[in-house]
Amino acid sequence: MTEGHGVTAAMFSLLGGFLTFIWGSNNRRSHEYIRYWWEQIKQLENPAGHSEDANTKKNGIHLASNFESWRLKYRKESRGSEFGYAKLIRLVPLLFGIGWGYLFAFNLRAIILYNCH
């Protein structure tokens, strides 16, 4: 390996790590944004915090609350998937970040060894 390729590879791995950090931050912010609007929808479905009686459930629109109850039921039925989709999506940038960090360390080691000989 020539020195120029090791430095280039190290710089690209740093760039990859930086872009992965941006990706993970964007995922986190998108998740927060979705949770905010989800809660707003739930408040619109149940105005002023009224308890939901049979009459309210019959006449109201319950998109968010129906989904939440379905999701909880689905989780109980499928015990094998406790990890969850949202956690998996947030894990992907972390795994990429670990990979970029490994590549950077590997190339930095190669640069140091190349310069020592």
ROTILO-504392 format. One record per residue (C-alpha): x, y, z. Coordinates in Angstrom, 2 decimals. Layout:
ROTILO-504392
+---------+---------+---------+
|    east |   north |      up |
+---------+---------+---------+
|       X |       Y |       Z |
...
+---------+---------+---------+
END
This chain:
ROTILO-504392
+---------+---------+---------+
|    east |   north |      up |
+---------+---------+---------+
|    0.00 |    0.00 |    0.00 |
|    1.32 |    3.41 |   -0.83 |
|    1.07 |    6.23 |    1.65 |
|   -1.32 |    8.23 |   -0.54 |
|   -3.86 |    5.41 |   -0.66 |
|   -3.79 |    4.90 |    3.09 |
|   -4.33 |    8.59 |    3.74 |
|   -7.10 |    8.72 |    1.13 |
|   -8.79 |    5.67 |    2.65 |
|   -8.51 |    7.19 |    6.13 |
|  -10.01 |   10.48 |    4.93 |
|  -12.88 |    8.69 |    3.18 |
|  -13.57 |    6.66 |    6.31 |
|  -13.70 |    9.91 |    8.33 |
|  -16.09 |   11.37 |    5.78 |
|  -18.20 |    8.21 |    5.95 |
|  -18.28 |    8.46 |    9.73 |
|  -19.34 |   12.10 |    9.57 |
|  -22.10 |   11.36 |    7.06 |
|  -23.25 |    8.44 |    9.22 |
|  -23.43 |   10.79 |   12.22 |
|  -25.63 |   13.15 |   10.18 |
|  -27.77 |   10.19 |    9.12 |
|  -28.25 |    9.05 |   12.74 |
|  -29.06 |   12.60 |   13.87 |
|  -31.58 |   12.96 |   11.08 |
|  -33.23 |    9.66 |   12.06 |
|  -33.49 |   10.81 |   15.68 |
|  -35.00 |   14.17 |   14.73 |
|  -37.44 |   12.56 |   12.31 |
|  -38.53 |   10.17 |   15.06 |
|  -39.08 |   13.07 |   17.47 |
|  -41.07 |   14.96 |   14.81 |
|  -43.29 |   11.97 |   14.12 |
|  -43.87 |   11.34 |   17.84 |
|  -44.84 |   15.00 |   18.33 |
|  -47.46 |   14.93 |   15.58 |
|  -48.67 |   11.49 |   16.67 |
|  -49.39 |   12.88 |   20.11 |
|  -51.15 |   15.89 |   18.57 |
|  -53.39 |   13.57 |   16.54 |
|  -54.22 |   11.60 |   19.67 |
|  -55.20 |   14.84 |   21.43 |
|  -57.45 |   15.81 |   18.53 |
|  -59.12 |   12.42 |   18.69 |
|  -59.80 |   12.86 |   22.40 |
|  -60.30 |   16.62 |   22.97 |
|  -59.82 |   18.16 |   26.42 |
|  -58.71 |   14.83 |   27.84 |
|  -62.24 |   13.47 |   28.12 |
|  -62.43 |    9.86 |   29.04 |
|  -63.53 |    7.75 |   26.14 |
|  -66.89 |    6.19 |   26.75 |
|  -68.75 |    3.92 |   24.34 |
|  -70.54 |    6.90 |   22.74 |
|  -67.27 |    8.75 |   22.03 |
|  -65.65 |    5.66 |   20.56 |
|  -68.67 |    5.06 |   18.36 |
|  -68.88 |    8.58 |   16.93 |
|  -65.26 |    9.77 |   16.92 |
|  -62.34 |    9.23 |   14.61 |
|  -59.67 |    7.15 |   16.28 |
|  -56.80 |    6.60 |   13.89 |
|  -53.89 |    6.95 |   16.30 |
|  -55.52 |    5.29 |   19.29 |
|  -56.77 |    2.38 |   17.16 |
|  -53.28 |    1.87 |   15.79 |
|  -51.74 |    2.06 |   19.27 |
|  -54.09 |   -0.61 |   20.61 |
|  -53.48 |   -2.78 |   17.52 |
|  -49.72 |   -2.38 |   17.91 |
|  -49.80 |   -3.43 |   21.58 |
|  -51.95 |   -6.44 |   20.71 |
|  -49.62 |   -7.36 |   17.85 |
|  -46.56 |   -7.13 |   20.13 |
|  -48.17 |   -9.46 |   22.66 |
|  -48.97 |  -11.98 |   19.91 |
|  -45.48 |  -11.92 |   18.40 |
|  -43.22 |  -12.36 |   21.43 |
|  -40.16 |  -13.03 |   19.27 |
|  -39.92 |   -9.43 |   18.03 |
|  -39.44 |   -7.49 |   21.26 |
|  -36.60 |   -5.50 |   19.69 |
|  -38.90 |   -3.36 |   17.59 |
|  -38.68 |   -1.66 |   14.25 |
|  -37.87 |    1.82 |   15.62 |
|  -34.89 |    0.50 |   17.58 |
|  -33.66 |   -1.44 |   14.56 |
|  -33.81 |    1.66 |   12.37 |
|  -31.79 |    3.61 |   14.95 |
|  -29.27 |    0.77 |   15.20 |
|  -28.33 |    0.80 |   11.50 |
|  -26.41 |    4.13 |   11.56 |
|  -24.64 |    2.99 |   14.73 |
|  -23.46 |   -0.19 |   12.99 |
|  -22.27 |    1.84 |   10.01 |
|  -20.46 |    4.20 |   12.38 |
|  -18.68 |    1.26 |   14.01 |
|  -17.67 |    0.02 |   10.56 |
|  -16.31 |    3.41 |    9.52 |
|  -14.42 |    3.68 |   12.81 |
|  -12.86 |    0.27 |   12.25 |
|  -11.82 |    1.21 |    8.70 |
|  -10.31 |    4.47 |    9.95 |
|   -8.33 |    2.68 |   12.68 |
|   -7.17 |    0.01 |   10.22 |
|   -5.97 |    2.64 |    7.74 |
|   -4.35 |    4.76 |   10.43 |
|   -2.46 |    1.69 |   11.60 |
|   -1.38 |    0.97 |    8.02 |
|   -0.17 |    4.56 |    7.57 |
|    1.87 |    4.38 |   10.79 |
|    3.38 |    1.01 |    9.86 |
|    4.15 |    2.21 |    6.32 |
|    5.92 |    5.31 |    7.62 |
|    7.94 |    3.30 |   10.17 |
|    9.50 |    1.08 |    7.49 |
+---------+---------+---------+
END
